[in-house]
């Protein structure tokens, strides 16, 4: 298994503040992730004026008028702000990319030549959007919240129709509830997606905590995406379902440990444990005093540590032999 790609989803947790956005970048670097990801959209192209907020958004925004439009308008990043954030990431040595939520934003991000695309769950049934992404002919990460296999199949067909190949596509299992109840995670579906579609898979997490993304890596996820914030108590739609910087760092460390622990499929004795073989295994030893010429029996032999003598696996071949020397109790029996 190769290195897991870990994406810190800043999303709209910058709350429209460039100062906060840069602090999120600093926090992502501190945590050790591979990418920080923001969201790119033109509010006028993304939602109608009458679109209502999701329940979780209403719960996390004080004094809301329940309008998605007014909420998102405050969180929209201008082209110049994109340039500023990309420059800041380049200076700090972390990779930047962003999810486009409309075709205008796809075209804008294409000019930035970021080399990686993220299709959010809400766009998986948007044929023109999928076509535009596919025509970029660059690697794509597809999230699948609110989807069944038929939805994934249909979206994948569009991407393939317009020139992509499966080697360029990774699919993230996802549940689009913020936060996701544990009973609805259905993590095994990730491997069902891999088996059904023959693509690399990962997991985009909206649960509280780090257990599920770490478990996803143990099950074979090659990409993990996780929302993060500087403070879960901040006002905004996604903060409550996000990790804080120290938690994100803990998640990254746990994932890196799991990568090492997974190892290969081969079962071998490792170098670190070889030194313990003699201390932990056993040998055939004398149970009682044994004189030269006595016959070895189940009554004068036993099995004890250390494992430096005859293996107990040879017990049957030793029983019935004539001793060639004398032994005291606990002496290790020598090969006859």
Secondary structure, DSSP 4 states (H G I P E B T S, - for coil): --PPEEEEEEETTTTT-HHHHHHHHHHHHHHT-SEEEEEE--HHHH--TTPBPPHHHHHTSTT--SBHHHHHHTTPPPHHHHHHHHHHHHHHT-EEEEEE-SHHHHHHHHHHT--EEEE-GGGTT-HHHHHHHHTT-SEEEEE-TT--HHHHHHHHHHHHHTT--GGGEEEEEE--SSSPPGGG--TTHHHHHHHHH-SEEEEEE-SSSSHHHHHHHHHT-SEEEEEB-S-TTSSSSSGGGSB-HHHHHHHHHHHHHHHHHH--S-----HHHHTTHHHHS-EEEESS-B-TTPBP-TTTEEEES--SSSBGGGHHHHTTPBPSS-B-TTPBPPP-
